[in-house]
Amino acid sequence: MKFDMYVYSEATPLSKAQIKYIKLLAKECENKGNYKIAKEARLYLRRKKATGQNAVNAIYKLKSALS
């Protein structure tokens, strides 16, 4: 599962809260055995195109992987 990297016209940077939450969800996914999506989430955070808008999509995908 790939995270969306669509760049919005007025992109906002990721907030510290979004970064912490994505890391938390990635760790939970890893604990449940979803290593692939956890790895993709960590790679997502390192990309320069990661924005506040597409972070919401990443969070939804991580949450759905946990359910």
Phi, psi and omega in degrees: 000123179262145176273145179294137178239027179298130180263118180283158184299320178240076184289138175255145179290160176296140175276161178297325179295319178296318179298314180298319182292319178296319178296319179297313179296323178297319179295319178296320177298318179298318179296331179270001177095004178270067186293325184296313181289328177296318178295318179297323179295319179293321176294322178303317182294335180276343183286146180286339183274000180291125180232171178298325181291312182278352173293327178299317178296320179297318179296317178298320180293321177294318179296321180290330177291334180278339182270000000 
